[in-house]
Amino acid sequence: MKISIVGTFPPFRGGISDLNSGLVQNLSTRHEIQTLNFTTQYPKIFFPGTSQLKKGTPAVQLKSERVLSSINPCSWRKTANKVIEFNPDILIFRYWMPFFAPAFTSVVKRVKRNLDVKVLAICDNIIPHEKRLFDESLTRRFFDHIDYFLVMSKSVENDLKEMYPESDYRYAPHPVYDIFRDRISKREAQQKLNIDTKRVILNFGVIRQYKGLDILLNAIPRLKSELEDFTVIVAGECYEDMDMYRQLIRSLNISDIVDLRAKFIPDNEVHLYFSAADVVVLPYRSATQSGIVPIAFNFDRPVIVTDVGGLPEIVPDGEVGFTVPCDSEAVAGAILKFYKEDLEETFSGNVAHHKRLISWENFVEKIEEMILV
């Protein structure tokens, strides 16, 4: 089968680009794939980070054709023409933000005028984390042209069913990220990261308000009173005012505990952070799913998450980590329980089994159930 995929791929950075790379890797073993990438993803004025592009060599060496600009209608026509020329059996879009809906809508409309082709949308979100006035109308304009949907959490499934009750869709959890380097020994990883404490807690990923870093920081004073010899690594670029977090760290008197690495972590260093950690803590205020959890699972790392969105679906409480209420006391309590009951080995073993349930094989099978009918 011939499949066209429109979305973001390396050299663009981020979890969506990485997941798309894994998708192409796994689909291409059985299908002929066309990958159409962005030339411009976000205009610089709208992008809060330092760069949209990866530093160094991407984890996956993937060829893609950079043709689509989110803000240039001429490129929308060009992208559609590339699809038409390839003449696929199925066209796949990765949908995560209504900002891209005008470009995607233009492409799919032109393709469908010229080809008898089915269209699948893989949906990270239906309703974005940070809502804007025209989000729903833009999403509906695009979704009106979609034949199949794949959702990665029950919360997104519910949003889709509310918007399109009769939609043809499948649910498949976010698959494990297996594109990064292999796990190394904890001791070696900690040495490479210049960490010398007995215990290491990791908070990983882009820093945004909805991801709740302040919730974790506010949990640390209690940890200091009951736990010895530990470090909390905060690794990820900040898309907000970093001084707000630095000030909070000073006011809580936890500068000796927090190892703040507020930068984008390149692909060739990701394995160091997860290999060094005992547990990954993600105290999100809202979430549909998290790309960080599948990275942690790839390295057999236990995870502590808050009970929001789709996180409880992929982190069974008490099996591979803890799912707790969204507050600092609950987060601190879970971390203390993890260490006091010495649960790392048990949880890590459970993760090794659990991650088979969120495999790429399962993800691809759900796609093929729809497109091979």
C-alpha positions in Angstrom: 0.0 0.0 0.0 1.1 3.5 -0.8 0.8 6.0 2.2 1.4 9.7 2.2 2.1 11.3 5.6 1.9 15.0 6.2 3.4 16.3 9.4 6.5 17.4 11.2 9.7 15.3 10.9 13.4 15.9 11.7 15.2 18.3 11.6 12.2 19.7 13.6 12.5 18.8 17.2 9.9 17.6 19.7 7.9 14.5 20.5 5.6 14.8 17.5 8.5 14.8 15.1 10.0 11.9 17.0 6.8 9.9 17.0 6.3 10.5 13.2 9.8 9.2 12.6 9.0 6.0 14.5 5.7 5.7 12.6 7.5 5.9 9.2 10.1 3.3 10.4 7.4 0.9 11.4 5.0 1.4 8.5 7.8 1.3 5.9 8.5 -2.3 6.6 5.2 -3.2 4.9 4.2 -0.1 2.9 5.6 2.5 0.5 5.7 5.8 2.4 5.9 9.4 1.2 6.9 11.8 4.0 6.0 15.5 3.5 7.6 17.8 6.0 7.3 21.5 7.0 9.5 24.2 5.6 8.0 26.6 8.2 6.3 25.0 11.2 5.7 28.0 13.5 6.6 31.6 12.5 9.4 32.8 14.9 7.1 35.4 16.5 4.8 32.5 17.7 7.5 30.2 18.9 8.5 30.6 22.5 11.7 28.5 22.4 15.2 29.2 21.2 15.0 27.0 18.1 12.5 24.7 16.3 15.3 22.5 14.9 17.3 19.7 16.5 20.9 20.2 17.5 23.3 17.5 16.4 22.3 14.3 14.7 18.6 13.2 15.0 18.0 9.9 16.6 16.4 8.7 13.4 18.0 9.4 10.0 14.8 9.9 8.0 14.4 11.4 4.5 11.5 13.7 4.1 10.6 16.4 1.6 10.2 19.8 3.2 7.4 21.5 1.3 4.7 22.7 3.6 4.6 26.1 5.2 2.0 26.7 7.8 1.6 30.3 6.7 2.2 30.2 2.9 -0.9 29.2 0.9 1.3 28.6 -2.2 3.0 25.8 -0.3 -0.4 24.2 0.5 -1.1 23.8 -3.2 2.4 22.5 -3.8 2.0 19.9 -1.0 -1.3 18.8 -2.3 0.2 18.4 -5.8 3.0 16.2 -4.3 0.4 13.9 -2.8 -1.6 13.8 -6.0 1.6 12.9 -8.0 2.4 10.1 -5.5 -1.2 8.8 -5.8 -1.4 7.2 -2.4 -4.0 4.7 -1.1 -4.2 6.6 2.2 -3.2 10.1 3.3 -2.3 10.5 6.9 -2.1 13.8 8.8 -0.8 14.2 12.4 -3.1 16.7 14.1 -2.2 18.4 17.4 -3.1 22.1 17.1 -5.8 24.1 15.3 -3.1 26.5 14.1 -2.3 24.0 11.4 -5.9 23.4 10.4 -6.1 26.0 7.5 -3.0 24.5 5.8 -4.1 20.9 6.3 -7.7 21.7 5.2 -6.4 23.3 2.0 -4.2 20.3 1.2 -6.9 17.7 1.9 -9.6 19.5 -0.1 -7.4 19.7 -3.2 -6.2 16.1 -2.9 -9.8 14.8 -2.6 -10.9 16.8 -5.6 -8.3 15.0 -7.7 -8.0 11.6 -6.1 -10.3 9.0 -4.6 -8.3 8.6 -1.5 -9.1 8.0 2.2 -7.7 10.3 4.8 -6.7 9.4 8.4 -6.0 11.9 11.2 -3.8 10.8 14.1 -5.0 13.1 16.9 -2.8 14.1 19.8 -5.4 16.6 20.8 -8.9 17.6 19.7 -9.1 20.5 22.1 -5.6 22.0 22.7 -4.1 22.5 26.2 -4.3 26.3 25.8 -7.7 27.1 24.2 -8.3 29.9 21.7 -11.4 31.5 20.3 -11.6 29.8 16.9 -10.1 26.4 17.8 -13.2 24.3 17.4 -14.4 25.9 14.2 -10.9 25.4 12.6 -10.8 21.8 13.8 -14.2 21.1 12.4 -13.3 22.5 9.0 -10.5 20.1 8.8 -12.2 17.1 10.3 -15.1 17.4 7.9 -12.8 15.9 5.3 -11.4 13.1 7.4 -12.5 9.4 6.9 -10.7 7.8 9.8 -9.3 8.9 13.2 -6.8 7.4 15.5 -6.7 8.7 19.1 -4.1 8.1 21.8 -6.0 8.6 25.0 -9.6 8.2 26.2 -9.9 11.9 26.9 -9.2 12.6 23.2 -11.6 9.8 22.3 -14.3 11.5 24.4 -13.6 14.9 22.7 -13.8 13.3 19.2 -17.1 11.5 20.0 -18.6 14.7 21.3 -17.7 16.5 18.2 -18.3 13.7 15.7 -20.4 11.0 17.4 -20.5 8.7 14.3 -16.7 9.0 13.5 -14.8 5.9 12.4 -11.9 5.7 14.8 -9.5 3.5 16.7 -7.9 4.0 20.1 -4.2 3.1 20.5 -2.0 4.4 23.3 1.0 6.5 22.5 3.7 3.9 21.6 7.0 3.6 23.4 9.8 5.8 22.1 12.5 3.3 21.1 14.5 5.7 18.9 17.0 6.9 21.4 20.2 5.2 22.5 20.2 2.2 24.8 20.1 2.5 28.5 23.5 2.5 30.3 24.3 1.8 33.9 22.9 4.3 36.4 26.4 4.9 37.8 27.9 5.7 34.4 25.0 8.0 33.4 25.2 9.9 36.7 29.0 10.3 36.3 28.5 11.7 32.7 25.9 14.2 34.1 28.1 15.1 37.1 25.5 13.9 39.7 26.9 12.4 42.9 23.8 11.9 45.1 22.4 8.5 46.0 18.9 9.2 44.7 17.9 11.0 41.4 14.4 12.2 40.6 13.9 13.4 37.0 11.4 16.0 35.6 11.9 16.0 31.8 10.5 17.9 28.9 9.5 21.4 27.8 8.6 23.6 30.8 5.1 25.1 30.5 2.6 26.2 33.1 0.3 23.2 32.4 3.1 20.7 33.1 3.2 21.7 36.7 6.9 22.1 37.5 6.0 24.5 40.3 3.9 21.6 41.9 7.1 19.5 42.0 9.2 22.3 43.3 6.7 22.9 46.1 6.9 19.3 47.1 10.7 19.4 47.6 10.7 21.0 51.1 8.8 18.0 52.5 11.1 15.7 50.7 14.1 17.4 52.3 12.7 16.9 55.7 12.2 13.1 55.2 14.7 12.0 52.5 18.5 12.2 52.4 21.0 12.5 49.6 18.8 13.2 46.6 18.8 15.4 43.5 15.9 16.6 41.4 17.0 17.1 37.8 14.8 19.5 35.8 15.8 19.0 32.2 14.0 20.8 29.3 13.7 24.2 27.7 11.5 26.7 29.3 8.7 28.3 27.2 7.9 30.7 30.0 9.7 33.1 32.3 12.4 31.0 33.8 13.1 33.6 36.5 9.7 32.8 38.0 10.9 29.2 38.7 14.4 30.4 39.8 12.8 32.7 42.3 10.5 29.9 43.6 13.5 27.7 44.1 15.3 30.4 46.1 12.2 31.1 48.2 11.8 27.5 49.1 15.5 27.1 49.9 15.9 24.1 47.6 18.8 25.4 45.4 21.0 22.6 46.9 18.5 20.0 45.7 17.3 21.2 42.2 19.7 20.6 39.3 18.2 23.0 36.8 19.1 22.3 33.2 16.8 24.6 31.4 17.8 23.8 27.8 16.6 21.5 25.0 18.2 18.1 25.5 19.6 16.7 22.2 18.7 13.2 21.0 22.2 11.8 21.8 21.8 12.9 25.5 18.3 11.7 26.2 19.4 8.2 27.3 21.8 9.8 29.9 19.0 11.4 31.9 16.6 8.4 31.9 19.5 6.0 32.7 20.6 8.2 35.6 17.1 8.5 37.2 15.4 6.3 39.8 11.9 7.7 38.9 10.4 10.2 36.5 7.9 12.7 38.0 5.4 14.5 35.8 2.9 16.6 37.8 0.8 17.9 34.9 -2.2 20.1 35.5 -3.7 19.0 32.2 -2.9 16.3 29.6 -4.3 14.2 26.9 -1.2 12.0 26.9 2.5 12.5 27.5 5.3 11.7 25.2 7.7 11.7 28.2 6.0 8.6 29.8 6.8 6.4 26.7 10.4 7.6 26.8 10.6 6.6 30.5 9.1 3.2 29.7 11.6 2.6 27.0 14.3 2.9 29.6 12.2 0.8 32.1 11.9 3.8 34.4 9.0 4.1 36.9 6.8 7.2 36.6 4.8 9.3 39.0 2.0 11.3 37.3 -1.0 13.3 38.3 -4.5 11.9 37.6 -5.4 14.2 34.6 -6.4 13.4 31.1 -5.0 10.2 29.7 -2.1 9.8 32.1 -3.9 7.2 34.4 -4.5 5.0 31.3 -0.8 4.4 30.7 0.5 4.6 34.3 -1.5 2.0 36.3 -1.3 3.2 39.9 0.9 1.0 42.1 2.2 -1.1 39.2 4.6 1.0 37.1 4.5 4.0 39.4 1.9 6.2 41.0 -1.0 8.2 39.8 -1.8 10.9 42.4 -4.0 14.1 42.8 -2.6 17.2 41.3 -1.1 18.8 44.3 2.4 19.1 45.9 1.5 17.1 49.0 0.3 14.1 47.0 3.4 14.3 44.7 5.7 14.4 47.7 3.9 11.5 49.4 4.2 9.3 46.3 8.0 10.0 46.0 8.5 9.3 49.6 6.5 6.0 49.4 8.6 5.0 46.3 11.8 5.4 48.2 10.7 4.2 51.7 9.2 1.0 50.3 12.1 0.5 47.9 9.9 0.1 44.9 12.3 0.9 42.1 13.1 -2.7 41.1 9.5 -3.9 41.4 8.2 -1.0 39.3 11.0 -1.3 36.7 10.2 -5.0 36.2 6.5 -4.2 35.8 7.4 -1.5 33.2 9.3 -4.0 31.2 6.1 -6.1 30.9 3.7 -3.2 30.6 5.4 -1.4 27.7 4.6 -4.4 25.5 1.0 -3.3 25.7 1.9 0.1 24.1 4.1 -1.3 21.4 4.5 0.0 17.9 3.1 -3.3 16.6 -0.2 -2.5 18.4 -0.2 1.1 17.1 0.4 0.1 13.5 -2.2 -2.7 13.7 -4.8 -0.2 14.7 -4.0 1.9 11.7 -4.1 -1.0 9.4 -7.4 -2.2 10.8 -9.0 0.9 9.2 -7.0 1.5 6.1 -6.8 -2.1 4.9 -10.6 -2.7 4.9 
